[in-house]
Amino acid sequence: MAESLTEPKKHLGLDTDWTSAVVAVVAFFICGFLGVATSWITLRGTFKASSPSWWTPLFAGSIIYTGISISDKLFKTAAFFFAIGPLSRMILWLLRASTETRWINEIFVRWIDAALYFGVCAYLVLWFGSKIRHV
C-alpha cells in the first residue's frame, strides 16, 4: 500500500514544440468550422452558379503550384483536390455550360471542400495522437 503512494504519477508529454501544437489546434478549429459551415450552406442555403472572376485562374494556379512544390503525397493530393473547384468553374465557363450544369458543379465542389476540411481535422487528430506520450 505504501509503495503505491510513493509512485510518481504519469503525465502526458508532447513530442513537438508549443508553436506547432498551437498552430495545429487553431487549424483544427478553423477546418472544423469551415467543414460545418460548408455543409450547412450546401444543405440549407441558397446559392447561385457564379461565373469565374479574374482571380479564379490566379487562385487555381497558386493551388496547383503549391501542390507541385510540396513533397508530401498527402498534402499534394489535398492541394490538387482543392484546385478542382476553380478549374471546373473555368472549364465550364469556357465550354459555355448551362446554368444548371454549373449549379450542380457548385454543389459537387462544395461537398469535396467539406470532405477535405473534415479530412484535415482527422489528420490533425492522428498527428496529435502520434505526438503524445506518457512521461
Solvent accessible surface area in square Angstrom, and as a share of the most:
residue,aa,sasa,rsa
1,M,200,0.89
2,A,73,0.57
3,E,141,0.63
4,S,73,0.47
5,L,150,0.75
6,T,113,0.65
7,E,122,0.55
8,P,116,0.73
9,K,168,0.71
10,K,157,0.66
11,H,123,0.55
12,L,119,0.59
13,G,15,0.14
14,L,68,0.34
15,D,74,0.38
16,T,39,0.23
17,D,79,0.41
18,W,184,0.65
19,T,62,0.36
20,S,42,0.27
21,A,12,0.09
22,V,75,0.43
23,V,101,0.58
24,A,8,0.06
25,V,64,0.37
26,V,77,0.44
27,A,32,0.25
28,F,70,0.29
29,F,132,0.55
30,I,93,0.47
31,C,20,0.12
32,G,19,0.18
33,F,143,0.59
34,L,66,0.33
35,G,0,0.00
36,V,91,0.52
37,A,27,0.21
38,T,23,0.13
39,S,20,0.13
40,W,154,0.54
41,I,81,0.41
42,T,18,0.10
43,L,125,0.62
44,R,174,0.63
45,G,33,0.32
46,T,138,0.80
47,F,42,0.18
48,K,157,0.67
49,A,16,0.12
50,S,49,0.31
51,S,61,0.39
52,P,26,0.16
53,S,50,0.32
54,W,199,0.70
55,W,123,0.43
56,T,6,0.03
57,P,68,0.43
58,L,117,0.58
59,F,91,0.38
60,A,2,0.02
61,G,37,0.35
62,S,58,0.37
63,I,23,0.12
64,I,53,0.27
65,Y,154,0.59
66,T,61,0.36
67,G,0,0.00
68,I,113,0.57
69,S,71,0.46
70,I,52,0.26
71,S,111,0.71
72,D,63,0.33
73,K,167,0.71
74,L,97,0.48
75,F,91,0.38
76,K,61,0.26
77,T,67,0.39
78,A,23,0.18
79,A,13,0.10
80,F,82,0.34
81,F,91,0.38
82,F,57,0.24
83,A,2,0.02
84,I,55,0.28
85,G,3,0.03
86,P,6,0.04
87,L,59,0.29
88,S,22,0.14
89,R,56,0.20
90,M,36,0.16
91,I,95,0.48
92,L,29,0.15
93,W,109,0.38
94,L,122,0.61
95,L,129,0.64
96,R,183,0.67
97,A,28,0.22
98,S,58,0.38
99,T,79,0.46
100,E,117,0.52
101,T,61,0.36
102,R,44,0.16
103,W,113,0.40
104,I,110,0.56
105,N,20,0.10
106,E,12,0.05
107,I,46,0.23
108,F,120,0.50
109,V,3,0.02
110,R,52,0.19
111,W,100,0.35
112,I,29,0.15
113,D,30,0.15
114,A,3,0.02
115,A,66,0.51
116,L,29,0.14
117,Y,39,0.15
118,F,87,0.36
119,G,39,0.37
120,V,45,0.26
121,C,13,0.08
122,A,57,0.44
123,Y,77,0.29
124,L,21,0.10
125,V,87,0.50
126,L,131,0.65
127,W,57,0.20
128,F,41,0.17
129,G,52,0.50
130,S,83,0.53
131,K,55,0.23
132,I,77,0.39
133,R,114,0.42
134,H,131,0.58
135,V,100,0.58
